[in-house]
Amino acid sequence: MSARARAGGRPLTRTVQVLIGLSALLFPQTTPAQPVGESTVTELLSELHRLVNGHRRAAGCEELEWHEATARVAEGHSTDMSRRDYFDHMTPEGTDPSERLLAGGVTWHGSIAENIALTIRGPETVIELWLDSPPHRANLEECSFTHHGLGLFRDRWTQVLVERPDG
């Protein structure tokens, strides 16, 4: 549901908007998510990339450059979360985003961060969920990040942000 949506003709309060966003982040969909085709995933991730960079420009940050190796790591995390039915920045074994990046051959100079979302509603909902979550918003608005990769598998979205990756 959009932050601009209305309930009963009245604007939604900010509290209701945040609760709607949190419910989409915390509770799995009741209908099983269906796999989408590769071209559809590419289009969805391209749109999310555009939305992220639009927000960063508005926040006074440089746009993030696409980093293919980081995108493979993000896609792998989305796939793993979906196939093993969990939703967390840590795998069930305790592997964190930095360990996943290193295992994927990505090194960097500075910081990294990760945003995740659980929704079948698309890029506009994903960016709204991240903007309604203070830690996710802070990641999007951290101007030191220079690159990112996005991943999507079924209803699991992952963004990995990296500062000055090698290669």
DSSP file (Angstrom, degrees, kcal/mol; ACC not computed):
  #  RESIDUE AA STRUCTURE BP1 BP2  ACC     N-H-->O    O-->H-N    N-H-->O    O-->H-N    TCO  KAPPA ALPHA  PHI   PSI    X-CA   Y-CA   Z-CA
    1    1 A M              0   0    0      0, 0.0     2,-0.0     0, 0.0   120,-0.0   0.000 360.0 360.0 360.0 133.7    0.0    0.0    0.0
    2    2 A S    >   -     0   0    0      1,-0.1     3,-1.9     2,-0.1   123,-0.1  -0.339 360.0-124.4 -70.2 149.5    1.3    3.4   -1.0
    3    3 A A  T 3  S+     0   0    0      1,-0.3     9,-0.2    -2,-0.0    -1,-0.1   0.684 116.4  55.7 -64.7 -16.2    2.2    6.0    1.7
    4    4 A R  T 3  S+     0   0    0      7,-0.1    -1,-0.3     2,-0.1    -2,-0.1   0.400  84.7 119.4 -94.8   2.3   -0.2    8.2   -0.3
    5    5 A A    <   -     0   0    0     -3,-1.9     7,-1.2     6,-0.1     2,-0.4  -0.194  54.6-138.5 -66.8 160.0   -3.1    5.7   -0.1
    6    6 A R  E     -A   11   0A   0      5,-0.2     2,-0.5     6,-0.0    -1,-0.1  -0.909   5.8-152.7-120.8 148.6   -6.3    6.6    1.6
    7    7 A A  E >  S-A   10   0A   0      3,-2.4     3,-1.9    -2,-0.4    -2,-0.0  -0.983  84.3 -14.7-120.0 119.2   -8.5    4.6    4.0
    8    8 A G  T 3  S-     0   0    0     -2,-0.5    -1,-0.1     1,-0.3     0, 0.0   0.821 126.3 -58.9  60.0  30.8  -12.2    5.5    3.9
    9    9 A G  T 3  S+     0   0    0      1,-0.3    -1,-0.3     0, 0.0    -3,-0.0   0.377 117.1 108.4  81.2  -5.8  -11.4    8.7    2.0
   10   10 A R  E <  S-A    7   0A   0     -3,-1.9    -3,-2.4     1,-0.0    -1,-0.3  -0.799  78.4-104.2-103.4 146.0   -9.1    9.9    4.8
   11   11 A P  E     -A    6   0A   0      0, 0.0    -5,-0.2     0, 0.0     2,-0.1  -0.423  42.3-108.8 -63.3 141.9   -5.3   10.1    4.6
   12   12 A L        -     0   0    0     -7,-1.2     2,-0.1    -9,-0.2    -6,-0.0  -0.472  33.5-115.9 -68.8 141.7   -3.6    7.3    6.5
   13   13 A T     >  -     0   0    0     -2,-0.1     4,-2.3     1,-0.1     5,-0.2  -0.388  24.2-112.1 -72.2 159.3   -1.8    8.5    9.6
   14   14 A R  H  > S+     0   0    0      1,-0.2     4,-2.5     2,-0.2     5,-0.2   0.863 118.5  56.0 -60.5 -36.8    2.0    8.1    9.7
   15   15 A T  H  > S+     0   0    0      1,-0.2     4,-2.4     2,-0.2    -1,-0.2   0.921 108.4  46.6 -62.8 -43.8    1.6    5.4   12.4
   16   16 A V  H  > S+     0   0    0      2,-0.2     4,-2.5     1,-0.2    -2,-0.2   0.907 111.1  52.6 -64.8 -41.0   -0.7    3.3   10.2
   17   17 A Q  H  X S+     0   0    0     -4,-2.3     4,-2.3     1,-0.2    -2,-0.2   0.924 111.0  46.4 -60.3 -44.5    1.7    3.8    7.2
   18   18 A V  H  X S+     0   0    0     -4,-2.5     4,-3.0     2,-0.2    -1,-0.2   0.910 111.9  50.9 -65.2 -42.6    4.6    2.5    9.3
   19   19 A L  H  X S+     0   0    0     -4,-2.4     4,-2.5     2,-0.2    -1,-0.2   0.896 110.0  50.0 -62.5 -40.1    2.6   -0.4   10.6
   20   20 A I  H  X S+     0   0    0     -4,-2.5     4,-1.8     2,-0.2    -1,-0.2   0.938 113.0  46.9 -62.2 -45.8    1.5   -1.4    7.1
   21   21 A G  H  X S+     0   0    0     -4,-2.3     4,-1.6     1,-0.2    -2,-0.2   0.916 113.0  48.3 -62.4 -43.9    5.2   -1.2    6.0
   22   22 A L  H  X S+     0   0    0     -4,-3.0     4,-2.7     1,-0.2     5,-0.3   0.879 108.0  54.8 -65.7 -37.6    6.4   -3.2    9.0
   23   23 A S  H  X S+     0   0    0     -4,-2.5     4,-2.3     1,-0.2    -1,-0.2   0.895 107.8  49.7 -64.1 -37.3    3.7   -5.9    8.5
   24   24 A A  H  < S+     0   0    0     -4,-1.8    -1,-0.2     1,-0.2    -2,-0.2   0.845 114.7  45.5 -68.2 -32.1    4.9   -6.4    4.9
   25   25 A L  H  < S+     0   0    0     -4,-1.6    -2,-0.2    -5,-0.2    -1,-0.2   0.882 121.6  35.4 -74.0 -38.4    8.5   -6.7    6.2
   26   26 A L  H  < S+     0   0    0     -4,-2.7    -2,-0.2    -5,-0.1    -3,-0.2   0.755 108.4  60.2 -93.6 -26.8    7.8   -9.1    9.0
   27   27 A F  S  < S-     0   0    0     -4,-2.3    -1,-0.1    -5,-0.3     3,-0.1  -0.902  77.6-126.5-114.3 125.8    5.0  -11.4    7.9
   28   28 A P        -     0   0    0      0, 0.0    -2,-0.1     0, 0.0    -3,-0.1  -0.208  38.3 -92.5 -61.7 155.7    5.2  -13.7    4.9
   29   29 A Q        -     0   0    0      1,-0.1     4,-0.1     2,-0.1   126,-0.0  -0.349  26.1-133.8 -65.3 149.2    2.6  -13.5    2.2
   30   30 A T  S    S+     0   0    0     -3,-0.1    -1,-0.1     2,-0.1     3,-0.0   0.765  91.0  63.5 -79.6 -24.4   -0.3  -15.9    2.7
   31   31 A T  S    S-     0   0    0      1,-0.1    -2,-0.1     3,-0.0     3,-0.1  -0.815 100.7-102.8 -97.4 141.2   -0.2  -17.0   -1.0
   32   32 A P        -     0   0    0      0, 0.0     2,-0.2     0, 0.0    -2,-0.1  -0.355  38.1-115.5 -62.2 137.2    2.9  -18.8   -2.2
   33   33 A A        -     0   0    0     -4,-0.1   122,-0.1     1,-0.0    87,-0.0  -0.510  27.5-137.4 -71.9 139.7    5.1  -16.5   -4.2
   34   34 A Q        -     0   0    0     -2,-0.2   120,-0.1   120,-0.1    -1,-0.0  -0.789  20.7-108.9 -99.0 140.5    5.5  -17.6   -7.8
   35   35 A P        -     0   0    0      0, 0.0     2,-0.3     0, 0.0    -1,-0.1  -0.374  34.4-144.9 -63.3 146.3    8.8  -17.5   -9.6
   36   36 A V        -     0   0    0      1,-0.1   118,-0.1     2,-0.0     5,-0.0  -0.810  22.3 -95.1-112.1 156.7    9.1  -14.8  -12.2
   37   37 A G     >  -     0   0    0     -2,-0.3     4,-2.3     1,-0.1     5,-0.2  -0.207  34.0-111.0 -67.2 159.9   11.0  -15.0  -15.5
   38   38 A E  H  > S+     0   0    0      1,-0.2     4,-2.4     2,-0.2     5,-0.2   0.877 117.4  51.5 -61.0 -40.4   14.5  -13.7  -15.8
   39   39 A S  H  > S+     0   0    0      1,-0.2     4,-2.1     2,-0.2    -1,-0.2   0.882 109.7  50.6 -66.9 -35.6   13.5  -10.7  -18.0
   40   40 A T  H  > S+     0   0    0      2,-0.2     4,-2.7     1,-0.2    -2,-0.2   0.921 109.8  50.0 -65.6 -43.5   10.9   -9.7  -15.4
   41   41 A V  H  X S+     0   0    0     -4,-2.3     4,-2.8     1,-0.2     5,-0.3   0.928 110.0  51.2 -59.8 -45.2   13.4   -9.9  -12.6
   42   42 A T  H  X S+     0   0    0     -4,-2.4     4,-2.2     1,-0.2    -1,-0.2   0.914 111.6  47.2 -58.4 -44.3   15.8   -7.7  -14.6
   43   43 A E  H  X S+     0   0    0     -4,-2.1     4,-2.2     2,-0.2    -2,-0.2   0.914 112.8  48.7 -64.5 -43.5   13.1   -5.1  -15.3
   44   44 A L  H  X S+     0   0    0     -4,-2.7     4,-2.2     1,-0.2    -2,-0.2   0.914 113.8  45.9 -63.7 -43.1   12.1   -5.1  -11.6
   45   45 A L  H  X S+     0   0    0     -4,-2.8     4,-2.5     2,-0.2    -1,-0.2   0.865 110.4  53.9 -69.4 -35.2   15.6   -4.7  -10.4
   46   46 A S  H  X S+     0   0    0     -4,-2.2     4,-2.1    -5,-0.3    -1,-0.2   0.906 110.0  47.8 -63.0 -41.7   16.3   -2.0  -13.0
   47   47 A E  H  X S+     0   0    0     -4,-2.2     4,-2.5     2,-0.2    -2,-0.2   0.908 111.6  49.4 -66.0 -41.9   13.3   -0.1  -11.7
   48   48 A L  H  X S+     0   0    0     -4,-2.2     4,-2.9     2,-0.2     5,-0.2   0.908 109.1  53.0 -64.2 -40.7   14.4   -0.5   -8.1
   49   49 A H  H  X S+     0   0    0     -4,-2.5     4,-2.3     1,-0.2    -1,-0.2   0.921 110.3  48.2 -57.1 -45.2   17.9    0.8   -9.1
   50   50 A R  H  X S+     0   0    0     -4,-2.1     4,-2.1     2,-0.2    -2,-0.2   0.914 112.8  47.6 -62.7 -44.3   16.3    3.8  -10.6
   51   51 A L  H  X S+     0   0    0     -4,-2.5     4,-2.2     2,-0.2    -2,-0.2   0.905 111.2  50.8 -65.2 -42.3   14.1    4.5   -7.5
   52   52 A V  H  X S+     0   0    0     -4,-2.9     4,-2.4     1,-0.2    -2,-0.2   0.940 112.8  45.7 -60.2 -47.6   17.1    4.1   -5.1
   53   53 A N  H  X S+     0   0    0     -4,-2.3     4,-2.4     1,-0.2    -1,-0.2   0.843 109.1  55.5 -69.3 -32.1   19.2    6.5   -7.1
   54   54 A G  H  X S+     0   0    0     -4,-2.1     4,-1.9     2,-0.2    -1,-0.2   0.915 110.6  45.9 -62.4 -42.2   16.3    9.0   -7.4
   55   55 A H  H  X S+     0   0    0     -4,-2.2     4,-1.8     2,-0.2    -2,-0.2   0.911 111.1  52.1 -67.2 -41.6   16.1    9.0   -3.6
   56   56 A R  H  <>S+     0   0    0     -4,-2.4     5,-3.1     1,-0.2     4,-0.4   0.912 108.5  50.7 -62.4 -41.4   19.8    9.3   -3.2
   57   57 A R  H ><5S+     0   0    0     -4,-2.4     3,-1.4     1,-0.2    -1,-0.2   0.933 110.3  50.0 -59.9 -44.6   19.9   12.3   -5.5
   58   58 A A  H 3<5S+     0   0    0     -4,-1.9    -1,-0.2     1,-0.3    -2,-0.2   0.812 109.5  52.2 -63.5 -29.8   17.1   13.9   -3.5
   59   59 A A  T 3<5S-     0   0    0     -4,-1.8    -1,-0.3    -5,-0.1    -2,-0.2   0.457 123.3-105.4 -85.8  -1.2   19.0   13.2   -0.3
   60   60 A G  T < 5S+     0   0    0     -3,-1.4     2,-0.2    -4,-0.4    -3,-0.2   0.621  78.9 126.9  89.4  13.5   22.1   14.9   -1.7
   61   61 A C      < -     0   0    0     -5,-3.1    -1,-0.3    -6,-0.2    -2,-0.1  -0.663  63.9-104.4-101.4 158.0   24.1   11.8   -2.4
   62   62 A E        -     0   0    0     81,-0.3    -1,-0.1    -2,-0.2     2,-0.1  -0.417  48.1 -94.3 -69.1 154.7   25.8   10.6   -5.6
   63   63 A E        -     0   0    0     -2,-0.1     2,-0.4     1,-0.1    -1,-0.1  -0.374  39.8-112.3 -66.8 150.9   24.0    7.8   -7.5
   64   64 A L        -     0   0    0    -15,-0.2     2,-0.3    -3,-0.1    83,-0.3  -0.703  26.4-133.9 -83.7 135.7   25.1    4.2   -6.8
   65   65 A E  E     -b  147   0B   0     81,-2.7    83,-2.3    -2,-0.4     2,-0.2  -0.670  25.9-107.4 -86.0 146.1   26.9    2.4   -9.6
   66   66 A W  E     -b  148   0B   0     -2,-0.3     2,-0.5    81,-0.2    83,-0.2  -0.534  31.0-164.6 -71.2 135.7   25.8   -1.1  -10.4
   67   67 A H     >  -     0   0    0     81,-2.2     4,-2.3    -2,-0.2     3,-0.2  -0.947   6.6-159.5-127.2 110.0   28.3   -3.7   -9.3
   68   68 A E  H  > S+     0   0    0     -2,-0.5     4,-2.1     1,-0.2     5,-0.2   0.872  89.8  50.5 -61.3 -43.4   27.7   -7.1  -10.9
   69   69 A A  H  > S+     0   0    0      1,-0.2     4,-1.5     2,-0.2    -1,-0.2   0.894 112.4  48.6 -63.8 -37.7   29.6   -9.2   -8.5
   70   70 A T  H  > S+     0   0    0      1,-0.2     4,-2.4     2,-0.2    79,-0.3   0.877 108.1  55.0 -67.6 -37.3   27.8   -7.6   -5.6
   71   71 A A  H  X S+     0   0    0     -4,-2.3     4,-2.9    77,-0.2    -2,-0.2   0.882 104.6  53.6 -62.6 -38.1   24.5   -8.2   -7.4
   72   72 A R  H  X S+     0   0    0     -4,-2.1     4,-2.2     2,-0.2    -1,-0.2   0.890 109.4  48.6 -63.5 -37.9   25.3  -11.9   -7.6
   73   73 A V  H  X S+     0   0    0     -4,-1.5     4,-2.0     2,-0.2    -2,-0.2   0.917 112.3  48.4 -66.5 -43.4   25.9  -11.9   -3.8
   74   74 A A  H  X S+     0   0    0     -4,-2.4     4,-2.4     2,-0.2    77,-0.3   0.928 112.3  48.7 -61.8 -45.9   22.5  -10.1   -3.3
   75   75 A E  H  X S+     0   0    0     -4,-2.9     4,-2.6    75,-0.3    -1,-0.2   0.897 109.4  53.3 -61.4 -40.9   20.7  -12.5   -5.6
   76   76 A G  H  X S+     0   0    0     -4,-2.2     4,-2.5    -5,-0.2    -1,-0.2   0.888 109.3  48.3 -61.9 -39.1   22.3  -15.5   -3.8
   77   77 A H  H  X S+     0   0    0     -4,-2.0     4,-2.7     2,-0.2     5,-0.2   0.918 111.4  49.6 -69.6 -42.0   21.1  -14.2   -0.4
   78   78 A S  H  X S+     0   0    0     -4,-2.4     4,-2.0     2,-0.2    -2,-0.2   0.926 113.6  46.8 -59.6 -44.2   17.5  -13.6   -1.8
   79   79 A T  H  X S+     0   0    0     -4,-2.6     4,-2.9     2,-0.2     5,-0.3   0.925 112.6  48.9 -63.8 -45.6   17.5  -17.1   -3.2
   80   80 A D  H  X S+     0   0    0     -4,-2.5     4,-2.2     1,-0.2    -2,-0.2   0.920 110.6  50.3 -61.9 -45.1   18.8  -18.7    0.0
   81   81 A M  H  <>S+     0   0    0     -4,-2.7     5,-2.2     1,-0.2     4,-0.4   0.907 115.3  44.0 -60.7 -40.9   16.3  -16.9    2.1
   82   82 A S  H ><5S+     0   0    0     -4,-2.0     3,-0.9    -5,-0.2    -2,-0.2   0.953 114.6  46.2 -69.9 -49.8   13.4  -18.0   -0.1
   83   83 A R  H 3<5S+     0   0    0     -4,-2.9    -2,-0.2     1,-0.3    -1,-0.2   0.837 121.8  37.2 -65.0 -32.7   14.5  -21.6   -0.6
   84   84 A R  T 3<5S-     0   0    0     -4,-2.2    -1,-0.3    -5,-0.3    -2,-0.2   0.336 109.2-124.1-103.2   7.3   15.2  -22.1    3.2
   85   85 A D  T < 5 +     0   0    0     -3,-0.9     2,-0.3    -4,-0.4    -3,-0.2   0.920  64.8 121.8  53.7  58.1   12.3  -20.0    4.3
   86   86 A Y      < -     0   0    0     -5,-2.2     2,-0.3    -6,-0.1    -1,-0.2  -0.923  46.8-153.5-136.8 167.6   14.0  -17.4    6.5
   87   87 A F        +     0   0    0     -2,-0.3     2,-0.3     3,-0.1    31,-0.1  -0.793  47.2 106.6-145.3  95.5   14.2  -13.6    6.4
   88   88 A D  S    S-     0   0    0     -2,-0.3    -2,-0.1     1,-0.1    -7,-0.1  -0.985  71.6-116.3-164.7 158.8   17.3  -12.2    8.0
   89   89 A H  S    S+     0   0    0     -2,-0.3     2,-0.4     2,-0.1    -1,-0.1   0.718 104.1  62.4 -74.6 -21.7   20.6  -10.5    7.3
   90   90 A M  S    S-     0   0    0      6,-0.1     6,-0.2     7,-0.0    -3,-0.1  -0.854  86.9-127.0-103.9 139.0   22.3  -13.5    8.9
   91   91 A T    >   -     0   0    0      4,-2.0     3,-2.2    -2,-0.4    -2,-0.1  -0.342  37.4 -98.2 -71.6 165.9   21.9  -17.0    7.4
   92   92 A P  T 3  S+     0   0    0      0, 0.0    -1,-0.1     0, 0.0    -2,-0.0   0.789 128.4  54.3 -56.6 -25.5   20.8  -19.8    9.8
   93   93 A E  T 3  S-     0   0    0      2,-0.1    -2,-0.0     0, 0.0    -3,-0.0   0.521 124.7-104.0 -85.2  -5.4   24.5  -20.7   10.1
   94   94 A G    <   +     0   0    0     -3,-2.2     2,-0.4     1,-0.3    -4,-0.0   0.612  64.8 155.3  95.3  12.8   25.4  -17.1   11.1
   95   95 A T        -     0   0    0      4,-0.1    -4,-2.0     3,-0.0    -1,-0.3  -0.610  27.2-156.2 -75.5 128.2   27.0  -15.9    7.9
   96   96 A D     >  -     0   0    0     -2,-0.4     4,-2.1    -6,-0.2     3,-0.3  -0.481  30.9 -94.4-101.6 173.6   26.7  -12.2    7.6
   97   97 A P  H  > S+     0   0    0      0, 0.0     4,-2.5     0, 0.0     5,-0.2   0.862 122.4  52.8 -57.2 -39.1   26.8   -9.8    4.6
   98   98 A S  H  > S+     0   0    0      1,-0.2     4,-2.4     2,-0.2     5,-0.2   0.907 109.8  48.6 -65.5 -39.0   30.5   -9.2    4.7
   99   99 A E  H  > S+     0   0    0     -3,-0.3     4,-2.4     2,-0.2    -1,-0.2   0.884 111.1  50.8 -66.2 -37.7   31.3  -12.9    4.8
  100  100 A R  H  X S+     0   0    0     -4,-2.1     4,-1.6     2,-0.2    -2,-0.2   0.907 110.2  50.0 -66.1 -40.6   28.9  -13.4    1.8
  101  101 A L  H  <>S+     0   0    0     -4,-2.5     5,-2.8     2,-0.2     3,-0.2   0.946 112.0  46.8 -61.7 -47.9   30.6  -10.6   -0.1
  102  102 A L  H ><5S+     0   0    0     -4,-2.4     3,-1.6     1,-0.2    -2,-0.2   0.906 111.0  51.7 -61.6 -41.4   34.1  -12.1    0.5
  103  103 A A  H 3<5S+     0   0    0     -4,-2.4    -1,-0.2     1,-0.3    -2,-0.2   0.810 108.1  53.9 -64.1 -28.5   32.9  -15.6   -0.4
  104  104 A G  T 3<5S-     0   0    0     -4,-1.6    -1,-0.3    -3,-0.2    -2,-0.2   0.341 123.6-106.1 -86.9   6.7   31.6  -14.0   -3.7
  105  105 A G  T < 5S+     0   0    0     -3,-1.6     2,-0.6     1,-0.2    -3,-0.2   0.655  74.5 138.6  81.8  16.1   35.0  -12.5   -4.4
  106  106 A V      < +     0   0    0     -5,-2.8     2,-0.3    -6,-0.2    -1,-0.2  -0.849  24.5 176.3-100.7 124.1   34.0   -8.9   -3.6
  107  107 A T        -     0   0    0     -2,-0.6    59,-2.3    59,-0.3     2,-0.3  -0.866   7.4-178.6-117.9 159.3   36.5   -6.8   -1.6
  108  108 A W  B     -E  165   0C   0     -2,-0.3     2,-0.5    57,-0.3    56,-0.2  -0.918  29.8-124.4-151.4 169.9   36.0   -3.1   -0.8
  109  109 A H  S    S-     0   0    0     54,-1.8     2,-0.4    55,-0.7    -2,-0.0  -0.917  83.6  -2.6-125.7 101.2   37.5   -0.1    0.9
  110  110 A G  S    S-     0   0    0     -2,-0.5     2,-0.2    35,-0.0    -2,-0.1  -0.982 105.8  -8.8 125.0-131.1   35.3    1.4    3.6
  111  111 A S        -     0   0    0     -2,-0.4    52,-1.9    33,-0.1     2,-0.3  -0.611  43.2-163.7-109.8 163.3   31.8    0.2    4.6
  112  112 A I  E     +C  162   0B   0     50,-0.2     2,-0.3    -2,-0.2    50,-0.2  -0.935   9.9 178.8-134.9 161.5   29.1   -2.2    3.4
  113  113 A A  E     -C  161   0B   0     48,-2.0    48,-2.7    -2,-0.3     2,-0.4  -0.970  13.7-145.3-155.0 165.3   25.5   -2.5    4.3
  114  114 A E  E     -C  160   0B   0     -2,-0.3     2,-0.4    46,-0.2    46,-0.2  -1.000   5.7-167.7-139.9 136.9   22.5   -4.6    3.4
  115  115 A N  E     -C  159   0B   0     44,-2.7    44,-3.1    -2,-0.4     2,-0.3  -0.971  12.2-175.0-117.6 138.6   18.8   -3.9    3.0
  116  116 A I  E     -C  158   0B   0     -2,-0.4     2,-0.3    42,-0.2    42,-0.2  -0.950   3.5-175.6-130.2 154.4   16.2   -6.7    2.7
  117  117 A A  E     -C  157   0B   0     40,-1.9    40,-2.7    -2,-0.3     2,-0.5  -0.988  17.1-149.0-146.3 152.8   12.5   -6.7    2.0
  118  118 A L  E     +C  156   0B   0     -2,-0.3     2,-0.3    38,-0.2    38,-0.2  -0.919  49.4 110.8-125.9 101.7    9.8   -9.4    1.9
  119  119 A T        -     0   0    0     36,-1.9     3,-0.2    -2,-0.5    -2,-0.1  -0.968  52.7-151.1-165.5 152.6    7.0   -8.5   -0.5
  120  120 A I  S    S+     0   0    0     -2,-0.3    36,-0.1     1,-0.1   -86,-0.1   0.283  80.0  92.8-104.3   6.6    5.5   -9.5   -3.8
  121  121 A R  S    S-     0   0    0      1,-0.2     3,-0.2    34,-0.1     4,-0.1   0.610  86.6-117.3 -84.2 -13.1    4.3   -6.0   -4.5
  122  122 A G    >>  -     0   0    0      1,-0.2     4,-2.1    -3,-0.2     3,-0.5  -0.398  42.0 -44.7 109.1 177.3    7.2   -4.7   -6.5
  123  123 A P  H 3> S+     0   0    0      0, 0.0     4,-2.6     0, 0.0     5,-0.2   0.823 125.8  57.0 -58.7 -38.8   10.0   -2.0   -6.5
  124  124 A E  H 3> S+     0   0    0      1,-0.2     4,-1.8    -3,-0.2    -2,-0.1   0.908 110.9  44.7 -61.8 -40.6    7.8    0.9   -5.4
  125  125 A T  H <> S+     0   0    0     -3,-0.5     4,-2.8     2,-0.2    -1,-0.2   0.902 111.1  54.3 -68.6 -41.1    6.7   -1.0   -2.3
  126  126 A V  H  X S+     0   0    0     -4,-2.1     4,-2.4     1,-0.2    -2,-0.2   0.940 110.0  45.5 -59.0 -48.5   10.3   -2.1   -1.6
  127  127 A I  H  X S+     0   0    0     -4,-2.6     4,-2.4     1,-0.2    -1,-0.2   0.893 112.9  51.3 -65.3 -37.6   11.6    1.4   -1.6
  128  128 A E  H  X S+     0   0    0     -4,-1.8     4,-1.8    -5,-0.2    -1,-0.2   0.913 109.8  49.8 -63.4 -42.4    8.7    2.6    0.6
  129  129 A L  H  X S+     0   0    0     -4,-2.8     4,-0.5     1,-0.2    -2,-0.2   0.928 112.7  46.9 -62.0 -44.4    9.4   -0.2    3.1
  130  130 A W  H >< S+     0   0    0     -4,-2.4     3,-0.8     1,-0.2     7,-0.5   0.889 112.1  49.7 -65.4 -38.6   13.1    0.7    3.2
  131  131 A L  H 3< S+     0   0    0     -4,-2.4    -1,-0.2     1,-0.2    -2,-0.2   0.795 108.6  53.3 -71.5 -26.7   12.3    4.4    3.6
  132  132 A D  H 3< S+     0   0    0     -4,-1.8    -1,-0.2    -5,-0.2    -2,-0.2   0.542  97.9  75.4 -82.3  -7.4    9.9    3.7    6.4
  133  133 A S  S <X S-     0   0    0     -3,-0.8     4,-3.1    -4,-0.5     5,-0.3  -0.920  75.8-147.7-107.5 112.8   12.6    1.7    8.3
  134  134 A P  H  > S+     0   0    0      0, 0.0     4,-2.4     0, 0.0     5,-0.2   0.866  96.4  46.3 -51.4 -44.3   15.2    4.0   10.0
  135  135 A P  H  > S+     0   0    0      0, 0.0     4,-1.7     0, 0.0     5,-0.1   0.915 115.8  45.7 -67.1 -38.2   18.1    1.6    9.6
  136  136 A H  H  > S+     0   0    0     -3,-0.2     4,-2.1     2,-0.2     5,-0.2   0.916 113.3  49.9 -68.3 -41.7   17.3    0.8    5.9
  137  137 A R  H  X S+     0   0    0     -4,-3.1     4,-2.3    -7,-0.5    -1,-0.2   0.921 107.7  54.2 -60.1 -44.0   16.7    4.5    5.2
  138  138 A A  H  < S+     0   0    0     -4,-2.4     4,-0.4    -5,-0.3    -1,-0.2   0.890 107.4  50.9 -59.2 -39.3   20.1    5.4    6.8
  139  139 A N  H >< S+     0   0    0     -4,-1.7     3,-1.0     1,-0.2    -1,-0.2   0.931 110.9  47.9 -62.6 -45.0   21.8    2.8    4.5
  140  140 A L  H 3< S+     0   0    0     -4,-2.1    -2,-0.2     1,-0.2    -1,-0.2   0.849 115.6  45.1 -63.4 -33.8   20.1    4.4    1.4
  141  141 A E  T 3< S+     0   0    0     -4,-2.3     2,-0.9    -5,-0.2    -1,-0.2   0.327  79.8 113.5 -97.3   7.1   21.1    7.9    2.5
  142  142 A E    X   -     0   0    0     -3,-1.0     3,-1.3    -4,-0.4   -86,-0.0  -0.710  52.7-161.6 -80.0 108.2   24.7    7.1    3.5
  143  143 A C  T 3  S+     0   0    0     -2,-0.9   -81,-0.3     1,-0.3    -1,-0.2   0.614  78.1  74.3 -71.3 -12.7   26.6    9.1    0.9
  144  144 A S  T 3  S+     0   0    0    -83,-0.1    -1,-0.3    19,-0.1    20,-0.2   0.744  74.1  96.9 -73.8 -20.4   29.9    7.2    1.3
  145  145 A F    <   +     0   0    0     -3,-1.3    18,-0.3    -6,-0.2   -83,-0.1  -0.498  46.6 175.2 -69.7 137.1   28.4    4.1   -0.5
  146  146 A T        +     0   0    0     16,-1.8   -81,-2.7     1,-0.2     2,-0.3   0.645  58.3  26.1-114.4 -24.8   29.5    4.2   -4.2
  147  147 A H  E     +bD  65 162B   0     15,-2.4    15,-2.7   -83,-0.3     2,-0.3  -0.904  57.3 179.8-138.8 161.8   28.1    0.9   -5.6
  148  148 A H  E     -bD  66 161B   0    -83,-2.3   -81,-2.2    -2,-0.3     2,-0.3  -0.984  14.7-149.9-155.8 167.1   25.4   -1.6   -5.0
  149  149 A G  E     - D   0 160B   0     11,-1.9    11,-2.6    -2,-0.3     2,-0.4  -0.986  14.0-152.4-137.1 146.9   23.9   -4.8   -6.3
  150  150 A L  E     - D   0 159B   0     -2,-0.3     2,-0.3     9,-0.2   -75,-0.3  -0.920   9.4-171.7-121.1 145.5   20.3   -5.9   -6.1
  151  151 A G  E     - D   0 158B   0      7,-2.8     7,-2.6    -2,-0.4     2,-0.4  -0.987   4.2-176.5-136.3 148.4   18.8   -9.4   -5.9
  152  152 A L  E     + D   0 157B   0     -2,-0.3     2,-0.3     5,-0.2     5,-0.2  -0.984   8.3 169.0-143.7 130.3   15.3  -10.8   -6.1
  153  153 A F  E >  S- D   0 156B   0      3,-2.1     3,-2.4    -2,-0.4     2,-0.5  -0.914  70.5 -51.4-141.8 117.6   14.0  -14.3   -5.8
  154  154 A R  T 3  S-     0   0    0     -2,-0.3  -120,-0.1     1,-0.3   -75,-0.1  -0.425 125.3 -17.1  55.0-106.3   10.3  -14.8   -5.5
  155  155 A D  T 3  S+     0   0    0     -2,-0.5   -36,-1.9   -77,-0.1     2,-0.6   0.280 114.5  98.6-111.8  10.2    9.3  -12.4   -2.7
  156  156 A R  E <   -CD 118 153B   0     -3,-2.4    -3,-2.1   -38,-0.2     2,-0.4  -0.890  50.1-172.3-105.1 121.9   12.8  -11.8   -1.1
  157  157 A W  E     -CD 117 152B   0    -40,-2.7   -40,-1.9    -2,-0.6     2,-0.4  -0.907   1.6-174.0-112.1 138.0   14.6   -8.6   -2.1
  158  158 A T  E     -CD 116 151B   0     -7,-2.6    -7,-2.8    -2,-0.4     2,-0.4  -0.999   9.2-172.9-134.5 135.1   18.2   -7.9   -1.2
  159  159 A Q  E     -CD 115 150B   0    -44,-3.1   -44,-2.7    -2,-0.4     2,-0.5  -0.998   6.2-166.7-122.1 127.6   20.3   -4.7   -1.7
  160  160 A V  E     -CD 114 149B   0    -11,-2.6   -11,-1.9    -2,-0.4     2,-0.4  -0.972   6.9-160.4-114.4 123.4   24.0   -4.8   -0.8
  161  161 A L  E     -CD 113 148B   0    -48,-2.7   -48,-2.0    -2,-0.5     2,-0.4  -0.856  10.7-173.9-105.3 136.8   25.7   -1.4   -0.7
  162  162 A V  E     -CD 112 147B   0    -15,-2.7   -15,-2.4    -2,-0.4   -16,-1.8  -0.976  22.0-135.5-135.4 142.4   29.5   -1.2   -1.0
  163  163 A E  S    S-     0   0    0    -52,-1.9   -54,-1.8    -2,-0.4   -18,-0.1  -0.888  81.9 -26.4 -98.9 118.5   32.0    1.6   -0.6
  164  164 A R  S    S-     0   0    0     -2,-0.6   -55,-0.7   -20,-0.2    -1,-0.2   0.916  78.0-159.7  46.3  68.0   34.7    1.5   -3.4
  165  165 A P  B     -E  108   0C   0      0, 0.0   -57,-0.3     0, 0.0     2,-0.3  -0.394  19.1-112.0 -71.5 152.7   34.7   -2.1   -4.4
  166  166 A D              0   0    0    -59,-2.3   -59,-0.3     1,-0.2    -2,-0.0  -0.618 360.0 360.0 -78.7 143.6   37.7   -3.6   -6.2
  167  167 A G              0   0    0     -2,-0.3    -1,-0.2   -61,-0.1   -98,-0.1   0.445 360.0 360.0  75.7 360.0   37.1   -4.6   -9.7
